[in-house]
């Protein structure tokens, strides 16, 4: 069901400083900031040859990243994102096996313009999992 690793997301208390560290210290290609109000985050992507690092910072008072950073003020890995060919089929298969989808259970559009879902960390070894649809034509069905 799962495909490639799309990205590893790291919550950071200072987005500019984190982006500069990846750019200047590690020599990585770093995107500009992107606000995602529906998800309550501002993101920056660090491009790697085979994947990405997503740097997350709170956007708004109800941001899930704000509560994460309250518990871990210096930041840390927030979630791992895997690609799926059909997010609706993946969701239905996971729910049938007892996995819990967070939120309303319906995909939302993520930072890459593709539908995404999050899975409860208690069902996946303590890791928050994001699934990102990379197959064709699903957006027309949503």
N, C-alpha and C positions, 0 to 999 in steps of 0.2 A: 504494500500500500504506500508507504512513504518512499519518497525519492531522494533527491540530493539534499544536502544540508544547504539551506538558503542563507541563514545568518545566525550568529550568536549575538544576543542583545545584552548590552552592559548598561546598567543605570549609573549615571554619573551626577555628582553634585554641581559640577561646573562644566557645562558643555563646551565652551570655548577652550578652556584649558585642556580638556580631554582630546578635542580635535587637534589642537596644536601638538600635543604629545605624540599622537599617531602620525601626524604630518612631519614634524620636525625631528623627533627622536627616532621614530621607526621608518621614516621615509615613505609613508603610505600615501596613496591618493585618497583625499578626503572630500566628500561632497559638501555643498552648502547646507544650511539649516533648513528643515522642512517642518512646519507646524502641522500637527494632525489633531485638530480639536476634538473630533469624534472619539479618539483614543486617549486624549488628555496628555499628549506628549509632543515634544519637539525632538526631532531625530537628525542625526548626521550619520552617513554611511561611510565606512572605511572599506575601500575596494581591495580585495585580495585576489590572487590568480584563480582560486577555485571556490570562493565564497565571499561573504561580507561580514563585517562587524557593524552592528547597529548601536550607536551611542544614544541613550535615551535620557531625556531630562523632563521634569514635570512641566506641564502646560495647564495652568488653571488650578483652582483650589481642590478640585475633585480628582486630580490625577492619581492613578494607581502607583505611579512612580514616586510621588511625594511620600506615600505611606511606606513604600519600600525603603526609601532613603532615610526615613525616620528610624527604622530598625537597623539600617546599615549606612551610617552617615558618609562613609568613604566610598560608597557605591559597591557594585559587584554584578555578577552575571544574573540577569533577570529572567531570560528565557532562551530557548533554542527553537529555531524555525526550520521545519522540514517542508519540502515541496510535495504536493500531491497533484495527480492528473485531474481528479474530480473531487472537489471539496465536499459536495453534497453526498456523494457515495461514500467517501471516507467518513464523514460525520455519522451517517446512518449505520455503517458497519461498526464503528467505534461504540456508538450508543447501544447497539445490539449486544455488544460484549460487556457492557456495564461501565464504560468510560463516561465521564461527565464532561460535557461541553459547557464552558463558562458563558455567562450572559444569557441572552435570549435563545441561544442555540442557532441563530441565523448568522451567516457570514456578513462581515462588514468589509468595506474596501480599506486595504492597508496602504502602507507607504509606497509600494511599488505599483499601486493602481489595481491590484488583484484582490479577490475575495480572501479573507483570512478568518480563522477561528482559533480560539484558545482552549486547551484541555487542562483539566484540574491537575495540579502537581501531585496530589496524593495518589492519583491513578498511574503516575509515571515516575516512580522512584524519587519523588520530591522535586521534580523538575517541571516548571511551567513549559508547556509545549504549544507552539504556534504552528498551525498548518496554513500553507499558502497555496492557493490554486494556481497552477501554471499551465493547465490544459487550455484548449481552445473553447471559445464560445459560451462559457458558463455565465459570464456577466449579463448576457442577454436573458438568461433564465431568472436572474435575481430581481 
